[in-house]
Amino acid sequence: MAIKITPTKANLIKSKSRLAFSTKGYNLLDKKRTVLIQEIMKLMDQSKALEEKIQKTFDEAYLALRQVNVSMGLSHVQEFALSIPPEQPFALRTQSVMGVDIPEIVFSKEKKAMVLPSGFYENNPALDIAIDRFNRVKELSYKLAQIEGTAFKLSQEIKKTQKSANALEKIQIPKLTGQVKYISESIEENEREENFRTKKVKANNE
């Protein structure tokens, strides 16, 4: 493709400046892409560890629940289930990481004591374990959702960064490099021609 630009020193300065700016931009995008990939790899490891912890906690919770069902009976356990208080409120906020809005779950600091319809004679350690484990699963699930949401946001940003970096590397930088080369060679050629004419005129005058 022909380069349509007037080969002047002013245009040479502009093209060199744009080339330096584009190269710097590409280097920054490349570093950003590398950092984002490293972050998403860390999140994948965290996600895997959380999934394993959730599965283990679920197993413990269901084991305790089966023990409670056997020792207390299903109807009695249903009464306990109906008395469980509503879910504690939480909010979503975002924090910026390298220009990416990352979701963060914020829990209410108010902790309501769980009051169940039981007396000391009905106290069942397996029930306490089941309640604790299911609550733990809920907390871990929130954390997993936050990590997966963050990973999704980062993956989208990686795609955008990759697209911008490719545009600079494959299109803009080669184009500007070609412009600088064309203008430089044209100016040099013009200067050689001018020097040749000057010498010829001087020789004729002599």
MIGU-653944 format. One record per residue (C-alpha): x negated, y negated, z. Coordinates in steps of 0.5 Angstrom, whole numbers. Layout:
<pts>
+-------+-------+-------+
!    xx !    yy !    zz !
+-------+-------+-------+
!     X !     Y !     Z !
...
+-------+-------+-------+
</pts>
This chain:
<pts>
+-------+-------+-------+
!    xx !    yy !    zz !
+-------+-------+-------+
!     0 !     0 !     0 !
!    -3 !    -7 !    -2 !
!    -5 !   -12 !     3 !
!    -1 !   -18 !     2 !
!    -5 !   -24 !     6 !
!    -9 !   -30 !     4 !
!   -16 !   -28 !     6 !
!   -18 !   -34 !    10 !
!   -22 !   -35 !    16 !
!   -16 !   -37 !    20 !
!   -12 !   -31 !    18 !
!   -18 !   -27 !    20 !
!   -18 !   -30 !    27 !
!   -11 !   -28 !    27 !
!   -11 !   -21 !    25 !
!   -17 !   -20 !    30 !
!   -13 !   -23 !    35 !
!    -7 !   -18 !    34 !
!   -12 !   -12 !    33 !
!   -15 !   -13 !    40 !
!    -8 !   -14 !    43 !
!    -5 !    -8 !    40 !
!   -11 !    -4 !    42 !
!   -11 !    -6 !    49 !
!    -3 !    -5 !    49 !
!    -4 !     2 !    46 !
!    -9 !     4 !    51 !
!    -5 !     1 !    57 !
!     1 !     5 !    54 !
!    -4 !    11 !    54 !
!    -6 !    11 !    61 !
!     2 !    10 !    63 !
!     4 !    16 !    59 !
!    -2 !    20 !    63 !
!     0 !    17 !    70 !
!     8 !    19 !    68 !
!     6 !    26 !    66 !
!     2 !    27 !    72 !
!     8 !    25 !    77 !
!    13 !    29 !    73 !
!     8 !    35 !    74 !
!     8 !    34 !    82 !
!    16 !    33 !    82 !
!    16 !    40 !    78 !
!    12 !    43 !    84 !
!    16 !    40 !    89 !
!    23 !    42 !    86 !
!    20 !    49 !    85 !
!    18 !    49 !    93 !
!    25 !    46 !    95 !
!    29 !    51 !    91 !
!    25 !    57 !    94 !
!    27 !    53 !   101 !
!    34 !    52 !    99 !
!    35 !    60 !    97 !
!    31 !    62 !   104 !
!    36 !    57 !   108 !
!    42 !    60 !   104 !
!    40 !    67 !   106 !
!    39 !    65 !   113 !
!    46 !    61 !   113 !
!    50 !    67 !   110 !
!    47 !    72 !   115 !
!    49 !    68 !   121 !
!    56 !    67 !   118 !
!    57 !    75 !   117 !
!    55 !    76 !   124 !
!    60 !    70 !   126 !
!    65 !    73 !   122 !
!    64 !    80 !   125 !
!    63 !    78 !   132 !
!    69 !    72 !   132 !
!    73 !    74 !   127 !
!    75 !    71 !   120 !
!    81 !    67 !   123 !
!    77 !    64 !   129 !
!    71 !    62 !   124 !
!    77 !    58 !   120 !
!    79 !    54 !   126 !
!    71 !    52 !   127 !
!    71 !    51 !   119 !
!    77 !    46 !   119 !
!    74 !    42 !   125 !
!    68 !    40 !   122 !
!    67 !    33 !   121 !
!    67 !    29 !   114 !
!    61 !    28 !   110 !
!    56 !    23 !   113 !
!    56 !    17 !   108 !
!    50 !    15 !   104 !
!    48 !    10 !    99 !
!    44 !    10 !    92 !
!    39 !     5 !    91 !
!    33 !     4 !    86 !
!    26 !     3 !    87 !
!    21 !     1 !    81 !
!    15 !     5 !    79 !
!    11 !     3 !    73 !
!    17 !    -1 !    71 !
!    22 !     5 !    71 !
!    28 !     5 !    76 !
!    28 !    11 !    81 !
!    34 !    13 !    84 !
!    33 !    14 !    92 !
!    38 !    17 !    97 !
!    39 !    13 !   103 !
!    43 !    16 !   109 !
!    47 !    13 !   114 !
!    43 !    12 !   121 !
!    50 !    14 !   125 !
!    50 !    21 !   127 !
!    56 !    23 !   129 !
!    56 !    29 !   134 !
!    60 !    35 !   132 !
!    65 !    37 !   136 !
!    68 !    44 !   135 !
!    74 !    47 !   139 !
!    70 !    52 !   143 !
!    68 !    53 !   150 !
!    62 !    56 !   154 !
!    65 !    62 !   154 !
!    66 !    62 !   146 !
!    59 !    60 !   145 !
!    56 !    64 !   139 !
!    48 !    63 !   138 !
!    50 !    66 !   130 !
!    55 !    60 !   129 !
!    50 !    55 !   132 !
!    45 !    58 !   127 !
!    50 !    58 !   121 !
!    52 !    51 !   122 !
!    44 !    49 !   123 !
!    42 !    52 !   116 !
!    48 !    50 !   112 !
!    47 !    43 !   114 !
!    40 !    44 !   112 !
!    42 !    46 !   106 !
!    46 !    40 !   104 !
!    40 !    36 !   106 !
!    35 !    40 !   102 !
!    40 !    39 !    96 !
!    40 !    32 !    97 !
!    33 !    32 !    96 !
!    33 !    36 !    90 !
!    38 !    32 !    87 !
!    34 !    26 !    88 !
!    27 !    29 !    85 !
!    31 !    32 !    79 !
!    34 !    25 !    78 !
!    27 !    22 !    78 !
!    24 !    27 !    74 !
!    29 !    26 !    69 !
!    28 !    18 !    69 !
!    21 !    19 !    68 !
!    22 !    24 !    62 !
!    26 !    19 !    59 !
!    21 !    14 !    60 !
!    15 !    18 !    57 !
!    19 !    19 !    51 !
!    20 !    11 !    50 !
!    12 !    10 !    52 !
!    10 !    16 !    47 !
!    14 !    13 !    41 !
!    11 !     6 !    43 !
!     4 !     9 !    43 !
!     5 !    12 !    36 !
!     8 !     6 !    33 !
!     1 !     2 !    35 !
!    -3 !     8 !    34 !
!    -1 !    10 !    27 !
!     2 !     4 !    24 !
!     0 !    -3 !    27 !
!    -7 !    -1 !    29 !
!    -9 !     2 !    22 !
!    -5 !    -4 !    19 !
!    -9 !    -9 !    22 !
!   -15 !    -6 !    22 !
!   -14 !    -6 !    14 !
!   -12 !   -13 !    14 !
!   -19 !   -15 !    18 !
!   -23 !   -11 !    13 !
!   -20 !   -14 !     7 !
!   -20 !   -21 !     9 !
!   -27 !   -20 !    12 !
!   -29 !   -17 !     5 !
!   -26 !   -22 !     1 !
!   -29 !   -28 !     5 !
!   -36 !   -25 !     4 !
!   -35 !   -24 !    -4 !
!   -32 !   -31 !    -4 !
!   -38 !   -33 !     0 !
!   -43 !   -29 !    -5 !
!   -40 !   -32 !   -11 !
!   -40 !   -39 !    -8 !
!   -47 !   -38 !    -7 !
!   -49 !   -36 !   -14 !
!   -45 !   -42 !   -17 !
!   -49 !   -47 !   -12 !
!   -55 !   -44 !   -14 !
!   -54 !   -44 !   -22 !
!   -51 !   -51 !   -21 !
!   -58 !   -53 !   -18 !
!   -62 !   -49 !   -23 !
!   -58 !   -53 !   -29 !
!   -60 !   -59 !   -25 !
!   -67 !   -58 !   -25 !
+-------+-------+-------+
</pts>
